[in-house]
Amino acid sequence: MDVTQIGLGVTLLVIGTLTLIGPAALVSGPLTYLVTGATLLVTGYALLIGLWQSRQPN
């Protein structure tokens, strides 16, 4: 995993978290919480796996 992928992953996590706790979430329904939460889980999991694999010697 290179710096660009890590940066994009962290950016997606930050934007997703802000969407989940932001003022727009108060207006929207539970579907927004489900979609945003699922996106955050997948992005976080992919970022962790990518970082873990980049530290493992090949």
C-alpha positions as CSV (number, residue, x, y, z in Angstrom):
1,M,0.0,0.0,0.0
2,D,1.4,3.3,-0.9
3,V,0.9,6.8,0.5
4,T,-1.8,7.7,-1.9
5,Q,-3.9,4.7,-1.0
6,I,-3.5,5.3,2.7
7,G,-4.4,9.0,2.2
8,L,-7.5,8.1,0.3
9,G,-8.6,5.6,2.8
10,V,-8.1,8.0,5.7
11,T,-10.0,10.7,3.8
12,L,-12.9,8.4,3.1
13,L,-13.1,7.5,6.8
14,V,-13.0,11.2,7.8
15,I,-15.7,12.2,5.3
16,G,-17.8,9.2,6.2
17,T,-17.6,10.0,9.9
18,L,-18.5,13.6,9.3
19,T,-21.5,12.5,7.2
20,L,-22.6,10.1,9.9
21,I,-22.5,12.7,12.7
22,G,-23.1,15.8,10.7
23,P,-26.3,18.0,10.6
24,A,-27.5,16.3,7.4
25,A,-27.8,13.0,9.3
26,L,-30.5,14.6,11.5
27,V,-32.7,15.4,8.5
28,S,-32.2,12.1,6.7
29,G,-33.7,8.7,7.6
30,P,-32.1,5.5,9.0
31,L,-31.1,4.4,5.5
32,T,-28.4,7.1,5.5
33,Y,-27.0,5.7,8.7
34,L,-26.9,2.1,7.4
35,V,-25.3,3.1,4.1
36,T,-22.7,5.4,5.7
37,G,-22.0,2.9,8.5
38,A,-21.5,0.1,6.0
39,T,-19.2,2.3,3.9
40,L,-17.1,3.2,7.0
41,L,-16.8,-0.5,8.0
42,V,-15.7,-1.6,4.5
43,T,-13.3,1.3,4.1
44,G,-11.8,0.8,7.6
45,Y,-11.4,-2.9,7.0
46,A,-9.8,-2.5,3.7
47,L,-7.4,0.1,5.1
48,L,-6.4,-2.1,8.0
49,I,-5.9,-5.1,5.8
50,G,-3.8,-3.0,3.3
51,L,-1.7,-1.6,6.1
52,W,-1.2,-5.0,7.7
53,Q,-0.2,-6.6,4.4
54,S,2.2,-3.8,3.6
55,R,4.1,-4.5,6.8
56,Q,4.4,-8.2,6.2
57,P,7.6,-9.3,4.4
58,N,6.9,-11.0,1.1
